[in-house]
Structures are given as C-alpha cells and as structure tokens.
Amino acid sequence: MILDRFRLDGKVAVVTGAGRGLGAAIAIAFAEAGADVLISARTSDQLHEVAERVSARGRQAHVVPADLRDLDAVAGLADAAVARFDRLDIVVNNVGGAPPTPLLDLTPKALTAAFEFNVGTAHALTRAAVPHILESAGEGAIINITSTMGRLPGRAFAAYGTAKAALAHYTRLAALDLNPRIRVNAIAPGAIHTSALEFVANDPGMRGEIEKHTPLRRLGTPEDIAAAAVYLASPAGAYLTGKVLEADGGLITPNLALPIADL
C-alpha cells in the first residue's frame, strides 16, 4: 500500500533543536511513523517532555542535552545515537537561527557566527553521521531546516537570510557528494506558529499582514513541517535528493510573480 511508504519502522533518527517548535514536532512525527529518536537541545526539561510524548507513541527517545553551538557536541550526537540504538538512518539538522540585526550594526563576527550556527552545525553532524549511516544502515536521509528568508529579502535579516541561503545550497552540494546511498534534502518553512513567532500570532495587525501575503491565508504549524520531514525521510521520498521543499503556504509565489487574487 502507498501509505506504507511513509513508515519509518525500525529506523533511528537524530533531531537537533528538538526541545520545542519544529524539532519537537518532527521527533514526535517520526515516532508516530515508527522511528526511535535521539533528541538534543540545551534545555533538558523540554527534551524530557518531548521524550514522554515519543514514549506515548510506543517508541524510544534518547535525550542528550547539549549546547549545539559547540561543534564537537553536535558531531558527538551521531556516536551517541549508535551507542544507544546500534544504528543511524536519519539526521535532521534543525538547530539554527540568528537575531534580526540592522545591516550597519551587523559585525563581521556576528555574520560569521550566524553562518557557523546554521551551516557549521549541519556540516559537523552530517560529517560525523555519514560513516555510521553507511555502516549500520547502508543508506539514509539527511534533512536540513533552512528558511524562506534564504530567498526573500527582509530588513535586518542579512545574517539569518544569508546563512539560510548558504544552508540551502550546501544541501544541493552535499547531495551530489553523498549520492546515491544518502539522500540530502532541505525544508524551507515560511511563517510558522511557534513560540518564536508568538508575538506575531498574537498581534492581529502583524498576523493579518503576513496572512494577506500568504496565498493559503494562514500561519503554518509545526505539524506542517513535521509532515514534510516524514515524507523526505521515508521511502515515500526515495526519488528526491538535493531539493529544497518550500513549506510556506505559497509565500514564495507572490513575491516572485504577480499577486494572486482569492477565488
């Protein structure tokens, strides 16, 4: 049956930034699809809450609190997954971000830090995970979480947007290097209702402005992104590699073409 292709039974995944928001939703969705997960973030309490939700779905979660700005700690997650579960199949590089900063206030050091946190962490974990995936699973999937801000202009987003654009192209290049046994894809979320966007969701004016420019006329949910991650990680996405899936409610479209009226 076609729905069986979306299953992840017997698979093991590492998800970074999994204490809340997109990372938590992805870890839980993977568990619902049959995978065990190693979850990591800085906040232990949040990770244990996610682990309980994974357990409630009949799967195992291994909690590894870590400061994921430390590239050695990020790389160590691959070893930790294999030590706990004896295999590794999937990596989700979700940790990242950078605060909005006016261009002339953005120092070269801050720009470099944004690149390292978004691209350096993804590379560190990918580099550490690939030998384990090939040895224990034979093939696997890597998913990088980038952003529509990697394509769209926005004031004060030079650091964040540049780093996410770099991560998107890193995805394409890594896919070529790791073909055919490891697929590498990315998801570029649009405006997703997480705690980071709570101030927007609770402001009718700001929320209305975003929804007006989004063809589907709503904010996305973490579950929207989690569903895309299950697709890319599972056999259902077996013929995709080097792609950036824009899960943005159509946001990219009106910014690259004429506005679309409602039906």
N, C-alpha and C positions, 0 to 999 in steps of 0.2 A: 504494500500500500504506500501511496505517496507520502502520507503523514509520517510513516516510519523513517523517512529520510531526514526528518527534523530531530530524531532522537540522538542523545549523546550517551547512551548506556555504556558503562564501563570506561568512560573517558575521565581524564583528570585535567583540570584547568587551574591556572594561576590568574587571579584577577587583582590588579593593583588599585589603590584608591577605593577599596570596597567597603568602607565603613558606612557609607551613606550614598544617596544620589544614584548616579548611573552605575557605579561599580557594584553597589549593593544589589540593585535591580538585576544586573547581569549575572551575578553569582547565584541569586535565587532562581532566575530563569534557567540557568544551566542545571541546577539541581532538579528543577521540575522536568527537565529533559533527560535526566538520568545520570548526570556527571557528579563526581566529587570535586571539591574546590579547595584550593589554598587561597585564603583572602588576607590581604595586607593593607594597612594604613597606619597612621600614627596613633589613633585613638582606640585603645583596647576595648573599652566598654561598648563602643559602637560595633566593633568587629564581633564581639560575643553575641550581641543582639542579632546580627546577620546570621551568625553560625546557628543560633537557635531556630531561625526561620528555615535555614537549609536542612537542619535535622528534622524539622516538622514535615519535610517533603521526602523523608526517607533516605537522604544522602548524608555524606560526611563533609564537614568543613574543618580545615586545619587553620587555626588563627595564628598569624605571625605579625605582631605589631612591629613597625619599623618606620624610621624617618626615611622616606623614599627619595629625599634629596641626596642621600648617601648612595652613590652608585654601586658601592660594594654590597650594601644591604639589599639593593634591588637585585643584583646579579645572584645573590645568595638564595633568593626565593626559588630558583629553579632546582638547586640542590635540595632545599627543604621539601619541595613537593615530591621529589623522587624518594627521599628518605622516608617520607610518611606514607606514600601511596604506591611506591615501586614503579611508577611510570609518569610520563607527562605527555599530554596531547595538544593542549590549547593554552595560549597565552593571550591575555587581554591587557594591553598597555593603556590603562585608563588614567593613571595619575598624571597631573599636569596643571597648567594654569599660569596666569600672570596678572597682576593687578592693573587696571586701567591707569595709564600714566600719560600726561600731555607730552608730545614729542620732544619739546625742548627741555623737559625735566627728566627725560629718559637717558640715563647714563649708559655708556658702553658696557659697564659692568652689569647693570640691570638687564640689558638686552642679552648679554652672554648668559646670564643666569636663567633667563626665560628659555633660551634655546636648550640649555643643559637640562632643565627640569622637564621639558616637554619632549625633546628629541633624544637627549643623552640617556634618560632613564629607559626609554623604549629600546634604544640600541643595547644598553647594558643587559637588560633582561633577555632580549632576543638572542644576543650573542651567547649568553650563558645557557639558554633553554634549548637551542637548536641541537647540540650534541645529545642531550637527554632525549629529546623527541625522536631523533633518528634511531637511537639505540633501543629505547623502550617501546616505542610505538611504530616506528618505521615511517610514519607520515603524520602531519599535523597541520594546525592552523594558528596563525598569529593575527590578532586584530588590534589595530591602533585607533584610539579615540582622538580624532582631530576636531575640527570645528568649521562651520560655515564662515567664520571670521577669517579663515585661511584663504577665502576667495573674495569676501565682501569688504569694502572699505568701511572704516568707522573711526571717528575721532578718539584719540587716546589709546588705540589698540595696536600700535605699531609693534610692541613687544609680543603680545599674545598672538596677533594675527600672523606675524612673520614666523613665529615658532610653529604654529599650527600648519601654515603653508609648507614649511620645511618638513614637518612630520608626514604630510600627505605625499610629498614627493619621495621621501625616504621609503614610504610604503611601496611605491612603484618600483624603486630601485632594488629594495630588499626582495621583492617578489621574483625579480629576474635572477638574482643570485641564488635563491633558495628553491627555485623550480627544479624538478616537478614534485618533489616529495613534501614540501611545506608551502602551503598557500599563505600569502600575506595580503590582507585587505585592511581597509580603514572604514570607520563610520564618522561622518561629519554631522553632528547634531546641530539643529537650529536652536531656537529659544525653547528650552526645556524647563518645566516647572520643578526645579529642585530648590533646596534651601538657599543656594547661591542666587537664585532668581526670585526669592520670596518677596523682596521689596518691590519688584516689578509686578508680580502677580497680584499683590495687594493694593496696587495703585491703579484705579480704573483708567486714568488718563494714559499712563505708560503702557499698561496692558493693552488698552484699546488701540494704541498706535502700532504696537507690534502685531497684533492680530489683524489690523487693517492691511498690513503689508505681507501677511502670510496667506496664500491662497486658501488653505484649509481653515483659516479664521479661528485658530486656537493655538495655545501653547502646547508643546509636546509634553509627554510624560516619560519618566524613566523607563516604563514598561515598553514604550515605543522603541526605544533604543535597545532594550534588552532583547526584544523580538528580532531585531535586525542582527544582533550579535549571535543569537542561536542559529539563525539562517546561515551566517558566514562561517560559523564554527562546525556546523553539521554537514553530513553528506548532501543535504539539500543545496548547499553552496559549493559543491565539489568542482564546478567548472568555472569558478571565479577566483582570480588572483590578480594582484596589482590594481585593484579597484578601490575607489573612494565612494562609498554609498552615502549620499546626502539625505539623511533622515531629518528633513527640515520643514515639512508641511508645504513644500513648494516654494520656500523663501527665495532660493536662488533664481527661480524663473523670472519673477517680475523685475528683478534687479539687473537682468541681462537682456531683457526684451521689453516690449510694450506692456503696460499694466493690463491685467485680465479682469474683466468685469464678472460679477457674480451672475450665475444663471437664474 
